[in-house]
Amino acid sequence: ALLALRAGFKAVFRRVASLAPCVPCETCRLHFRLQLMGLGAALKWLLLPEALIPQATARDELVALVNTLGKFARAIAWSAALGDAARAREERVEAAGLTAMTP
């Protein structure tokens, strides 16, 4: 079952990686590849036996993983701030006696 899961992840990563040449912006393509490498490193750490992780991890994978985790942390913090702003807006609308426009 673990081998099938690993093969499935590899197939998905190959399909996603094949989209990189379609990104016209060179900077965006670089960030795409960096995040994909970071996600791949995270999955490798989850799927490998703990004893094999140090030998199987390259320095660039570690850098990509830290970078990807940083981007995820900023996105989570930003989404929390966005939710707070939306709640504050709803409270202002309700306090003014207006109805909030919902899409």
N, C-alpha and C positions, 0 to 999 in steps of 0.2 A: 504494500500500500504506500509506503514511503517513497519507493522508487517511482511509482506512478505519479505521485504528487510532485516529486522533483521534476519529472519529465514534463508534466503539465505546466509547471512554472517556467521551465526553460522555453517551452513552445510559446507561451504568452509573451515572455520577454523578447524573444526573437521577432515576433509579430510587431510588438510595440517599437522595438529598435529599428525595424524596417521603415518606420515612419520618419525617422530623423532626416533623411535626405530630402523629404518633402517640405521641410521648414526652410523658408527662404532666408531668414535672418541668421547670420553666422553666430551672433551672441546668443540668440534664442536656442539655436541648435546645440551650442556648447552647454547651456544650462539644462537642456533636455537630456543630453547624454550624461551629465554629471548627476542629475537626480535619478536617472535610470540606473546608473552604476551604484548609487547609494541604496536604492531599494533592493537591488540585486545583492549587495553586501549584507543587508539586513536579513534577507531571506536565506542567504548562505549560512549566516550565523544561527538562524533558527533551525535549519535542516541538517546541519553537520553535527556530528558528535563533538562534544565540548573539547576533547583532547586534540582534535584536528583543526580547530579554529585558528590558532596562532600560525600554523604552517600554511594554511590555505588563504590567509588574508594578506593582500598586498597593501602597500602604503597608500596608493592612489584610491583603493577601495575604502580605506579608513577615512581619508580626507573627504571623499564623496559622501560617505555615511554621515559624518559630522555635519557637513554642509546641508544635506537633505533633512536631517533632524532639526537643524536650526531653522530651515524654511518652514517645516511643519509647525514648529513651536510658534513662529511669528504668525503663521496663518491662523492657528488656534487662538492666539491672543487677539488678533485682529477681528476674528469672528465674534469673540466674546464682547469686544468693544462695540461692534456693529449691532449686536443684539441689545446691549444696554442703550445705545442711541435710539434704536427703534422703540424700545419700551418707553423711554423718556418722551419721545415724540407722541406716542399714543396717549400718554398721561396728559401732555399739554393739550392735545386735541380734545380729550374727554373733559378736561377742566374748563375749556372754552365752550363746551356744550355743542361742539361740532361732531359730525360723524366722520370717522376715518375712512379715507378712500382705500378700498382693498381691490387689488387686481383680480 
